Amino acid sequence: MAELKDIGVAVLGFGTVGGGVVKTLAEKEALLLERLGLRLVLRGVADLDVESDRGVSVDRSLLTTDARALIEREDVDVVAELIGGTGAARELVLHALKLGKPVVTANKKLLAEHGPELHKVAAQYGAELLFEASVGGGIPIIKALREGLVANQINSMYGILNGTCNYILTRMEEEGLSFDEVLAAAQAAGYAEAEPSLDIDGHDTAHKAAVLAALAYGGSVPLDNIQVTGIRGMAAADITYAAKMGYRIKLLAIIRNCAEGVEVSVQPTLVERRHPLATVLGVYNAVLVHGDVVGTTLYYGRGAGRMATASAVVADLADAALNLRAGGHRRDLSAVPERAPVVFREPGGIVARHYVRFSMKDRPGTLAKVAAVLGAHGIGIDSVMQQEGPENAEYVPVLFVTSQASERAMAEALAEIEGLEDVIDQKPVRYRIENSA
């Protein structure tokens, strides 16, 4: 058996996740020693604010405002970056990698925007970059893609990757509440930020989708190539109509390997109620992966929160520690040879079925005008359902379910329909449809 060795850990960022990591390292010290045969020893915690109470017991001598000096200490072997963002976090991660020290990060924005640079530097300086906590919180989806599914070509991935959005959609459906009501409740409960744009506009999910796509297919995913539509202002009526049709609306990250290239998109999507992702409720996350050898696998659990994310960070710290003791980088993505360049599908070319709700004038001929425009753009109609409006209403809700059509064709057709005089009185609502896995 290899000689017992203490592995020194530096934690950068003492916020929610950083506090969870410090707590886990302290409470699970004996378990980690038993399972790893080495000790993960906290050498220091760096944060601009070392005075506020985080509800975590830590020796004050371990707290510092000088993250760079902490990284450079000889007794620090592994660095956990839990600051977030792409400013100071990027500079500190690069500094640690250039010192040859493994870095563990939960920073999906940093990976989505600067992943190739970080992996290149890690390879150049013989370091490694581990990022299990960047997607899905405590769900081991990164490890599954890197190791468990290594023999598989990934055909597609469908993910519910933002607990805030899933919580909002779940409560809107179950309680018949409006988007604004549930968002306010989510903020009060701590499930949504005071400034929630990153979550509800889909960008947090897009960053995570970029990380997964890069891992599955190699290369860097240009964020401009990801079609991103969030759930801001979603109408409760559409959730109700979807339910009547046998669907549930989820904010999905959709990653598919198509003949035209790899599709990466984030959209509110109608999924059949028998679909595995339709059962994922509240703040939970899930990723459905289709591999060409294994078939379908599902990864489910808490996608955020102090302890769920801390679990993933400490798992990566354990991997880094074992790699240091073994003198290798068994799980290091930067050590993998570069693959052929990946072609990412242009968002306008993405093809899917669509749910469209029109507020349509209740008189003969209007439906035919709308159908004619859709047909002129090559868009077939699978079904049309008129819903009851208020008594004596001039305009009524009419639901269209289209056949397969490109995003570009749908956008052009709906823009033309909006210009039809005396046909509709509101901007059409459109969502993607995905059938059972």
N, C-alpha and C positions, 0 to 999 in steps of 0.2 A: 504493500500500500504506500502511496506517495506520502511524503512527510507533511504533517499538518502545517498549514500556512495561514497567517492572517492576511486578508485582502482588505486594504483600506479603501473606504468609499467616501467620496465627496458629493454632497447633495447641493445643487445650485437651484435656489428657489424654495422658499419656505411657505408656499401658499397651501391650497387645499391638498394637492397631490403630494407636494414635498412633505407636508406634515404627516400624510398617510404613510409615506415611505419610511420616515424616521420612526414612526410608531410601530410599523411592521418589523423593521430591523431589530428593534428593542424587544418586542413581544415574542418574536419567532426565532430569537438567537439560538436557543437550544435545538429547535427542530431543524433549522438550517445547518447547524453543525452536524447533527446526526445524519442528514441526507447528503450533505456535500463533502463532509470530511474536512472542512475548513471553516474559518470564521469570517463573516462579513462584518467588518468593524467600521463604525461611523467615525470618520476623522474630522468632519466639519460640515457645517451648513451655512451657505452664503445667501444673503438676501439684503436688499437695500434697507429693509425694516427688520431689525432684530429685537425690537422692544415689544411689539404686540404679542398678546397671548394667543397661541394657535391651538390651545387645548391639548398640547402634547408635551410630555415631560422630556426635557433635554438639558444636558449640562450647559450652562451659559458659556463656558469656556470654548465650546464647540461652535458658537455662533460668530459669524464675521460678515462684514460688508465688502470684503475684498475677495471676490470670486477668483480672480486671476491668480492671486497669491495662493489660494487654497488649491487650485488645480496643480500648481507647480511644486507643491510639497512632495518630498521624496516618499513619504509614507502614504500618499494617495495613489492607489493603483487603478481605480475605476471612477469615472465621473458620471453622475446622473444629472442631466439637464432638464429641469422642470420649471423653467422660467416662462417659456412660451414666446410667441412672436418670432420675428426674423432679424431683430436688431442686435441687442447684446447677446441673445442666445446663439446666433450664428457665429459671432466673433469668438465666444467662449468655447463653443464646440470645436471650431477650427483650431483654436489654440491647444485644446486637449489632444486632439487627433495628431497634431504636428509634434506633440511630445511623445507620441506612440502609445497614448493611454486609451483604453476602450471607453466609448461613450454610450450611455443608455439615454434615450430621449423618448418623451411622450408627445413631441411637438410635430403634429401632422402638417401644420402650415409651413414650418421650416423644411420638412422633407418634401412636400409638394412643390415648393418654389426653388429649393436649393439642393435637392437630393443628389443629383449627379456630381455637383461640386464636392459635397461632403464625402461621398463614396470614393471619389478620385483621390482626395486628400488622405482618407483612411488607408487606401491601398498603397499610396506613395510612402507613407510613414509607418506602415506595418501595424496600424491600429485597426479597430473594428467599431462598427456602428450598429447598435441594436435598438429596435424600435417597436417592440410588441405592443406597448401601451398607446401607440399613436392612433390605432384604429380599434374600435370596439371595446375600449376599456379593459376589463378582465377577460374578455373572450380571446382565446389563443389562436386567432385567425392568421396572424403573421407566421407563427411557427407551423401551422398547418400547411400554408402555401410553400414555405421554404423547405420543409422537411417531410411532413406526412404525405403530401401530394406531389412530391418531387418527380415521380414517374409519369405524371399526368400533364397532358396539354389541357390548359384551362379553357373550356368552351365558353363559359359565362359565369358571372357572379351577380347576384342580386342582393343588395344590402339595405337594411334599416339601420342607419349609422348615426342617428341623432336622437337621443332620448327626449330632448325638449320637444321636438316636432312630433314624435310618436305619442308623447303624453298629451299634447294638445289635441291631436286627431282622435285619440282614444276617448278623451272626455267629451269632445264635441259630439261624437257618435253616441256614447252611452247616456249622456245627460241632456242632449239637445241644446247645448249652449252655443253661443256665438264665439267666433275666433277671439275677439277682443276680451270677452269675459274669461275664457280659459287662459289666455296669455297672461292676464292680470293675476289669475290664481296661481299660475305656474311661477311667476315672478315672486309672489308672496311666499310660496312654498320652497323657493330656492332652486327650482328646476329650470328656470330661465333667467338669463342675465337682465340687469336693469336696461341695458341697451342690447336687444336680442337679435339684431340684424344678421349677425354671422350665422346664427342657427336658423331662424325662420325664413331667411332668403336663400338658404341652401348651400352657402359657401363652406360651412364647416363640413358638410357631407361631401362636397366636391373635393376638398383637400384630402379627405380619407379615401375617396374613390381613386384619386390620382396615385396615392401610395399603393393601393391594392393593384391597380392596373400596371404600374411600373414593376411591381414585384412579380406579377403573373407573366408579363410579356417583355420585360426589359425596357431600357431606355427611359426617357423622361416624357411625361404627359403634359403637353402645353395646356395650361389652364384655359386658354382661349378655345381649345378644341373640346371643352366640356360644356355641353348645353346645361345650364343651371336655371331651374325654376323652383322657387320655394313655395311655402304655404301661406305667406302673408295674406291676410284678408280673405281666406277661403270661406265660402258661404256654407252655412250649415245645411242649406237646401241640397247642395250637391252631394254631401255625405248621405243625406236621407235618400235621395234618388238612387245613388250608387247601391245602397243597401237593398232597396226594392228590386234592383236588377240582379242581386246576388253577388255584389262586390263590396269590398272595403277599400277606402283610400289610404295609401301609405306614401310617405316621401321615400322614394327608392333611389339608391345609387345603382345604375344598370351598366354593367361592363360585359360586352359581348365580342367575341372574335368572329367577325364576319368576313366574307370574301372580299369586301371592299375595304377592309381594315378593322382596327379595333374601335368599337363604339364605347364611349364613356359619357354618361349623361346622369343628371340628377333631376327628377321630376316627380310631382304628385302623380300617383299611378293607381288606377283601379285594378285590384287583384281579386280573383275569385275567392269566395269565403272558404273554399276547401284548399286553397293554396297555403303551404306551410307558413309563409310570412304573414298571412292574414290573421294568424293566431297570436302574433307578437304584439303585446299591448303595453300601455303605460310607458315607463322610462326604459324598457328593455330594448336591446339591439339584437340583430341576427343577420347572418350572412349565409346565403344559399349558394353553394359552389357546384358547378357541373364540370367534372373531369372526364376525359375520354376513356380512362381505364376504370376508375372507381365508380363512376356514375354521379349520383347526387349525394352531397353531404351538407349538413346544416349545423351551424355554430351559433349558439344562443346564450345570452346572459346579460348582466348589467353592463351597459356600454359606457358608463361614466360614473363619477363619484369618487370620493377620496379613497376608499379601501379597495374597490374593484380595480381602479387604475393602479394603485400602489401594488396590488398583487402582481400585475403584469410587469411593472418596473422592477420589482425585486426578483422576479423570475429571470429577467434579462441580466440583472446584476449577478445572479447565480451562474448563468451561462458564461458571462464574461470571466468570472472568477475561475470556473473550471477550465476555460480555455487558457487563461494565464498559467494555471498550474500545469496544463498539458503542453504548453508551449506552442499552441496552434490556434487557428481561427475556424473551428469546425462549422460555425453557423454564419460566418461573415459574408454578407452579400458582396462586399467590395473585392473579395478574393475570387469571385466567379468571373470567368472570361466574358467579354462583351458579346452580346448576341447581335444578330443582324438588325439593322434599324427597323423600328416598328412604324407602320403606317397607321395613323389615327384617323378615323372617319370624320369627315367634316360634318358638323352638327346638322346642317340643312338636309343632308342625305340620309339621316336616320329614319328608318321605316318602322311603323307600328300601327295598330288600330287605335282609334281615338273616340273618346266621349266628348260630345259638344252640346252645350246647352245654349239655346237661343231664347231670347225674350222676343217672341214673334207676334206680329199683328194677327189678330184672330179674324181672318176673313179669307174667302176662297182665293187661291192662286199664290199666296205668299210662300207656302211650303214648296210649291213647284218651282218658284224662282230660286229659292235657296238650293234645292236639289240640282237645278240646272247649272248653277255656278260650280257646285262641287263636282258634277259630272264633267264639266268643261276642263277641270284641272285633273281629271283622271282619278277622282276619289269616289269609290263605290260606297253605297249605303247599305249596311246590314240590317238596321232597324230604325224606326222612328216612333217615338212615344210622346204624345201630348199630355201634359200634366194639368191639373186643375189650377186655375188662377183665382184671384179674388172675384167675387160676383160682379158681373158686368164689366170686367176688366177689358181694356182695349188690346192689351198684349198678354200673352200666356207663355209659360215655359214649354219648350219643345226640345226633347232630347234626341240627338242623333248618335248612333253608333256606326262608325265608318269601318270599311274594310282597310286593309293595309295601305298606308299612304305615307309619303315622306313628310318630314317636318316643313320643308320648303313649300311643298304643294299645299299643305294645310294652312300655313301662314298666308300664302298668296290668296287662297280661296276665301279665307275668313276676312281678309282686308277688303276684298272685292264685295263680299256680302255686306260688310259694314257700310259700304257706299251706296247700297241699294236704297232708293227713296221709299219711305213709308213701308218698310218690311220689318226691321228690328229697331228696338229703341235702346239697347244696351250693348256693350262690347260682349261678344260671345265668350263663354267659358269653355276651355278645352283642356282635357287631361288624357294622358296615355292609358292604354288598357293592356294588361298582361294576363294571360290565361294560366291555368295550373301548370306547375313545374313538371 
